[in-house]
Amino acid sequence: MADIKIGEPFGMEASALANIDFDLSIKRILNDVKTDFIYAPHLNLIYSRAADALKAAVIEDIKAGQFAPGIPLSIEVPKSFRIPVESTKRLGPAYSRPGSILLPKDRVLYQALADKSTDVIGKALDGTRSFSHQLAEDGSAAMFIPTRTCWNDLQNSLATNTQVETVNYVLKIDIANYFGSINLHTLINVLNDSGFQKAYSSRLEALLTSFTGERSSRGILQGVYSSDLFGNFYMAPIDRILKDMGVPSSRYVDDLYIFVDSVDHADRILRDLIPALRSYDLSLNENKCKIMPKNVLHAMEPDLDSLFQAAVEEIAAQIDDEDFDADYGFQSEWESEDDEDGEGSEEDEEATPIELAATISLFNSLDQYPGQEENVERFCLPLFSKAGSDHAVDHVKDAFRKRPAMAQIYSSYLAKFLYDSDLRAFVGSLVADAALADWQKMWTVAALMQAPDPTDDEVKIVLDIARDGTRHDALRAVAAYFVGRFGDHARRQSLRALYPQVSNYVQVAIYATSRFWQGVERANAKATWAGHGPLHSLLTIAMKK
């Protein structure tokens, strides 16, 4: 087959296509969507209920040489790091990064190509230096071993390297705009050099380039397994450079720790390392790089480390390792309610009995460790949620507007307790708060979707969001889904009137809610909208089940 022309539809050799396990890819996507930056229940319905049809559609396009990647849906996601306000203790504005999801066919192929690359990537990564996103066993629904295990491996490596007598300092390096700076051509070349088949790498390059939207050769989207894999792999040559220098190092994605005997030694390393990074189109984040005495690395918060360790041991004894990572750590599972009756009350669910004494002690220490609040919250809140503990509700209510980066985890936690009228009123106030960023507001609407019997006043507030053309499509789609699911006939009439005015992505969300409608209204939605595009067709199949 001729070389792939970037921007044009493509196919794949039959032998290469036959060796792709699309069932595995969809299984991994269903696991990955739990922590997506964008809540998309209408797309998740396709993965869970129309997997066979989705796989067949991808294969059909590839066999016909007509696979045409689309543009990701991206939204600005607040980062934890804030702009400092000088001479005050006030938290300044949050930086942001783009968080993205792909449309189903693109995501399936992207995941499939990532799956095919794991053999060569696994061999290329130096497990004594690289600790993030370590690959799980072949065939596992989770592409990587638990985050907790990876993070503990990093901490063990840091401890081991700082114990070396000749090591006196640690040079900590952070890469500026790492995912946005990755050179796609360089990534593909390094993959090819590592033994990745051209039949797959050329299609991966076409996908990645199309995802940039402007046919750029820079940047991979953030927020999906495949990008985590390739993002970790892109730094593998830097690990080897440091190994060739004879310098110990430990890396977690783009956070790099280099162990040196003196400040002058660090200077000599940087003279070679900075040009090497530049050759991969990477540069240092000067505000986050530093040199510290080795004893500082593990002496910053020893008491907090002890509290964390006690909580880890407490939970590890009660929860399977796979569930352990899905429910806590540096990411939080968002549980979407997909029952046909529309009931989402946590009162009707049985909480998992978990002993939380050590976890509560850790959480109660928050005020003692300024700057560590979000790390503690990310650990504790999903566990409180799993156990049905409202221990942190008042804290989260107070912190919600102060910490925009935590909106997804905060909303997921509060959603468990919306049978409480005061808390429900608070979440309703967040939904109506014009000061919240669209990403924050999206998760508040998703939380309200878990409440029992949303009121018409709540539906009206959310309908206004769906109608607001200045809002991001990710938010408008969730708002439209809410209205279509919980609104009465008049509200659904308003939604049908809105349908021609919105993007295909929002239209699909509206169509997906027709499965909650009755009789003629549901049949009319199918007759009118089912043929409006590939996603509509897949949804029609999903809604038959």
N, C-alpha and C positions, 0 to 999 in steps of 0.2 A: 504494500500500500504506500502511496506517495506520502511525503512529509506533511504533517498537519500544518495548515495555514491558520495562524492565530486569528480568531474572530469569525471563522467559518465553521459550519457544522462538520462533524467528523464521525468516523466509525472506528472499527477495530478488527484486526485479524480474527477469524473464527476460532483458531486454536487458542489465542490469548483470552478471548471472551469466554470460552468454555471453561477456562481455569479460574474464573472469578466466582467466589462464593457470595452471592448476593444475599442469601438467607442470613449469613453471619453478619453482613453489613447492616441489614435492617435490624437484626437483634441488638447490635451495638448502638445503633441510632436510638432505639427505644430506651436504652440505658442512658445514653448521653443527653437526651432531651430533658431529663430531670433537672439538669443544672444549666439549661440554656439561658442566655442573657435576655431572650425575648420569649414571653409566654404566648404560645400559639396553639390553643386547643384544637383549632380546626385542622391544622397540619398534623398534629399528633394523632388525630382520629384516622388519618390516612395510613400512618405507619402501623397503627395497632389493628386496624380492621380491613385494610385493603392492601396488605403487604404483597400478596401474590400478584395483584393487578399492577401495583407500582413496579415490582420487579420486571414483569412482562413488558411494561411500557418502556422501561430503560433499555432492555435487551432489544426490543423492536426498533427503537431509534438508532441504537448502535449498529445493528445488522443492516439497517437501511442507509447507514452513513449520514444520518440526519440528526445526530445528537447535538443540540444547540444550547450551551449553558446560558443561564440567565444571570441577573445581577442579585447579589445577596441583599437581604433586608438588614440594614444597620441602624443602630440608634446610639446616641451618646450615653455612655454609662459612667456615672460619677466614680472617681477613684478615691481611695482612702486618703491619699496624700493631698494636703490642703496648702493653699498659698498663705504664708504667714502674714499676720497683721502686726507690724512692728510696734513695740512698746506696749503691747497688750497681750493678754492670754486668750483673746478671742480666736476662735477658729475662722479662718478666712474661706474664700470660695474654693470649691473642690475642682481639681483637674478632672478631665474625663478622657475616656478612650472609646473607640467604636466597638460595640458588641453586635454580633451578626448571627443570623441564621440563614440557611439556604432553602430554596424551594425543594420539594421532595426528590425529584429525579436527580437534581444536581447533588444533593446531599448523599444520596445512595451511591452514585458513582464516585464521589470524592472519598467517601468512607471505604468503598471497595478498593480503590487504588491505594489508599493508605494501608489497608489490610495486606495487599500484595507486597508492600514495601517493607513489612516488619522484619522479614528474614534478613535483608541486607542492613537495615537500620540497627537491628539488634546486634549484629556482628560489628558494626562500625562504632557503636557507642562504647566508651570505656567505663565499665561499671564501677571502677575504683575512683572515678572522678565525677561522673555524671549521675545524679540521683533523682531527678524529677521524672515523672511519667515513665516509670519502668514497666516494660511490657508484661502483661499477664500471660497465662498459659494460652496456647493456641485454642481457638474456639470459644474462649471466654466471652460472655456478654459484656463485661467490663474490659475495655481494651488495655487498661493499666492496672497494676496492683494498687491496693489502697493508698491514698494520699498519706495517711498516717504512717504507713510503713516506709514510704519514700522519704518523708520528712525526718523520721527517726534515723534512717540510714545516713542522711545528711548530717544530723547532729552527731552521730557516732564518728563520722569521718572528720568533722571539725575538731572533736575532742581528741581523736587519735593524732591528727596533724599538729595540734598545738602542744602535744606532749613531747614532740621531738625536741631534743636538747638544743639543736642548732637553730631552731625556729624561735624568733623573738617578736616578730611582728606579723600582722595579717593585713594584706592589701585587699580591701573589699571593693569590687568593681560592679557597677551597674551600667547596663547598656541603655542609651537613650532611644525611646520609641522603637523597642526591639522588633515586635511583630510587624510594625509598619515599615521597617527599614530592610527587611529581608529581601535580597535580590533573587527574584524567581529563577532567572537563568542560571545563577550560581548554584542555587539549591538543586536544580535539575542536573547540572553538571556533576555536582558532588554525589548525587544519587546514582547517576550513570557510572561514575568512577568506582562506586561501591558495589556495582554489579546489578543494579536495578534494570529490568528489561526495558528496552526502548519502546516496545509496544505499549507499555504502561506509562513510562515517564513522559513520552510525547503527549499523551492524552492528559496526564496530570498538568503539564505545562500549559496546555490549552485551557484547562479548567481554571487554574490559578490566575492566568492572565485575564480571562474573561471576568473573573470575580472582582478585579480591581475597578471595573466599570469604565475606565478611561484607557484601556489597553496599556496600562502601565506595567513596568517590569519590577515594581517594588511592592512589597507588603503581602501578608497573608491574613485572612480574616481571623478574628479571635472569638473563641467561645465554642468550638467543636473539637471532638477527639482528634480528627485528622490533623488539624492545625497544631494541636498540642504535640503530636508526634513529630511533625516536620519542624516545628519551632525548636524542640529540644535537639533534634538531629543537626540543625544548622550550625550549632556551636561545637559539634564534635571535632572539627579541624583545629579549633582553638585549644581544646583539651589536649590534642596531640602536640601542638606547638609547645605548650607548657611541659608536657612530658619529655619532649626532646630537649628542653632546657634543663631538665633534671629538677624542676620546681614542683613541690607538692601543691595540689589544688583540689578544690571541691566546688561543684557547680549545681545550682538548682535553676533550671531554665537559663535565664540571662544574668542571674546573680552569681558572681564568681568570687571565690575566696582563694587568695594566693598566699602561701606561707613563706616568709623570707627571714633572713638572719639580721637584716638591718634596713634602715630607710634608704641608704644608698643602693642596696640590693634591689629594692622596689623600683628605684629610679632606673636602674639598668634594665630591668624587665620591661618597664613601660616603654622604653625607647624602641624595643622590638615589638611589643604587643600592640601598641597603638597603630602602627602601620599595618600590622597583620589584620587587626579588626577592620581597618579602613578598606583593606582589599576585599572584605566581605560586605562592604557598604555599611559598616557598623561604627558607631562613635560612642564615646563615654558620656554618661550623664554626670557632668562635673559636680552637680549639687549632691549627688548620692555616693560618690566614690570617696574613700578615706583609708588611712593607714592607722591601725590601732595596735597597742601592745597586746600580745596574745592572751594575757590574763583577762583583758577587758571583754573578750568575745563571749566567754561563758560566765563572767562574774557580774553581768549587768543586772539580772533579776534571778538570783539563785533560789530565793524563796518562792517566786512565781513558778519556776521550773518544777519545784517540788510539788506544788499544788496541782500543776498540770499532770505530773507523773502519777500522782495518787488518783486523779480523776480517770486517767487512761486505764490504769489497772482496775479500777472499780467497774468501768463499763466493759472492758475487754472480757471480763469474766462472765458477762451477762448477755452479750450480743455477738452473733456470728461476725467474723471478720468482714465479710462482704457487706452486710447491713451496717456494720460499724462505720465503714468509710462513707457509705451513701448518706448517712444521717448526720455526720458531724465532720468537723475538721475545717478545711478551708473552703468548703462549698456546702450548700444545703439543698437537699432534695425538695422540690416543690411538688406537692401532691395535688393533682387536679382531680376534681370530682367529675366522673363521666357517667353517672347513673342516669337512666332514662327518666326517672321520676323527678330529677332536679334537686334532690335533697342533699345538702352538704353539711348538716349539723354534726359537730363532733360529739354532741350528746348521745347520738345513736351509735357511736363507735366505741369499741372497747380499747382503752389505752393499754399500751404494753407495760406490764409491771417491771419497773426498773428501780434499783436502789440508787439514789442520787446524792447521798450525803457528801461525798468528796467533790462531786460536781457542783453542788450548792456552795460548798466552802470556797471553791475556786471562783465561782461567780460573785460571791459576796466580797471578794478581795479586790474588785474592780477599782475602787477609789484609791487603793494603795499603790497602783501601778499605772500612772498616767502614760498614755501612749500605747498601752497594751489592750485598751478596751475592746477593740474590734476582734483581736485574736481570741480573747476570752469569749466574747459573744458568739463568734463563729463556731466555737467548740460547744458551748453550753446550750444555746437556744434550740438547735435541732434535737438535742437530747431531751430537753424539757418538753418539747413538742411531742416527741415519740412517747414520753411517759405521761402525757396529759397534765403536766405540772404548770400551773399559772404563776410560779414563783417570780418570773421575770416580767410579768405583764406591765406593772407600773413603771419599771425601768425602761421598757421599750417605748411606752407611750411618751415618756419624757425625752427619750433620745431620738425619736423618729425623725423629726425635722432637723436635728443637729447633725445627723450622720447619713447623708444621702446615699453613700456607697452601700449601706446596709439595708436598703429598702426591700430587697428581695427576701432576705432572711427574716427581717422584722415582720414583713407582711405574712410570710408563710407561718411564722409562729403565732401571730395574733389571730390568724384565720381559724385556729383550733378552738378559740374561746368566744366566738361571736354570738353564742347563745346568751352572753351577758349583754344586757341592753346598754349599759354605759360604755362598754368597750365598742360595741357596734356603732354607737353614736360617734365615738372618736374616729373610727375608721371611716365613717361617712364624712366626717369633717375633712379628713385627708383627701378623700376622693374629690371633694369640692374645693380644695385649696389651690388657688391659681398660682401660688408661689412654688409648688412642687414641679420639678422637671418631669417631662413626659415619661421617662423611664420609671421614676418613682411612682407616678400616678398609675401607670400600667399595673404595677404590682398591688396597689391598693384596690383597684377594681377587681383584680384576680382574687384578692382576699375576700372582698365583699361577695364574690360569687360563691364562696363556701358557706355563707350564712344561710340559716333557714328562712325560707319565705321572704325574699326581698320585697320591700314595700314599693308602692307606686312612686312615692317621693324619691326613693333611691334610684328607681329606674329612670325617672325624669332627669335627675342630675347626670346619670351616665349617658343617657340619650343625647344630652347637650354636648357631651364630650365627643360622641360619635359624629355629631353634625359639624363639629368645629374643624374647618379645613386647615387651620393653622397647626393642628396637632399632628403628631407623627402617626403614620399608618399602623405601626405596631400597637400604639395606644388605641387608635380608633377601631381597630379590628377587635381588640378585647372588649371595648365598650359596646360595639355592635353585637358581639356574641352574648354579652350580658343582657342586653335589651331583648334580643331575639329569644333568649332562653327564659327570661323571667317576666317580660312585659305582657300586658294583656293585648286584646285584639287591636285596640286603637294605637298602642305603642308599636306593635308589629306593622301596622299600616304606615306609620311614620318611617319605619326602617325600610319597608319596601319602596317608599318614595325616595329614600336616600340612595338606594342601590345604584341607580344609573349615574350618580354623581361621584362615586368613590372609585378607588383603584381596584384592580382585580383581586389583590390580596384581601382587601376589606370585603369585597363582594363574596369571596369564598367563605369568609367568617360568617356573613349573614346567611348564606345558603346552608352552612353546616348546622345552624340552629333550627332549621326547618324540621329536623328530626324530633324536636320537642313539640311541634305543632300538631294539630289534630285534623283528621278527615280531609275535607276539600281543600283547606288552606295548605296543608302539607303537600297534597297532590298537585296543586297549582304551582307551588314553588318548584317542584321537580320538573313539571312540564315547561315552565318558563325559563329556568336557570340551568338545568342539567347539561345543556349543550353549549354553555358559554366558554368552555375551555377545558384543557387537560385536567386541571385541578378539580373543576366541577365534576368531570366524569369520574375521577377517582373517588371523590366524596360520595357520589351517587352509589358507587359500589360499597363504600364503607358504611353508608347509612342503611343499606339493605340488611345489615347484620344486627 
